[in-house]
């Protein structure tokens, strides 16, 4: 876990000023991610229960991440029209949030539901850290 997250951190940590502005404009403002398809008939009873839990968490978390991305895009547009930009820390949080969601998708595809649940918790935590900027 954290493959994408580490790449995002390195990329954003190395950027300042105009570079950070260019990168934050490239942040995805996508719709909520789709739940990865899992063949439930091939899962054991324990794995099936874990999958149901992760699927529920994924639906909730992906919707909140998409909402946050939409709000950040709108905020960025308002700031840009005034000649301002999002703080690099906010951009990094948004990238971390999206990266943890992407990690969860990859882990679900690998049927690693325990670590996928942890990635979703971390994505949710990064979303909560953005509350002071974009609201609930």
Beta strands, then each sheet from edge to edge (+ up, - down):
end
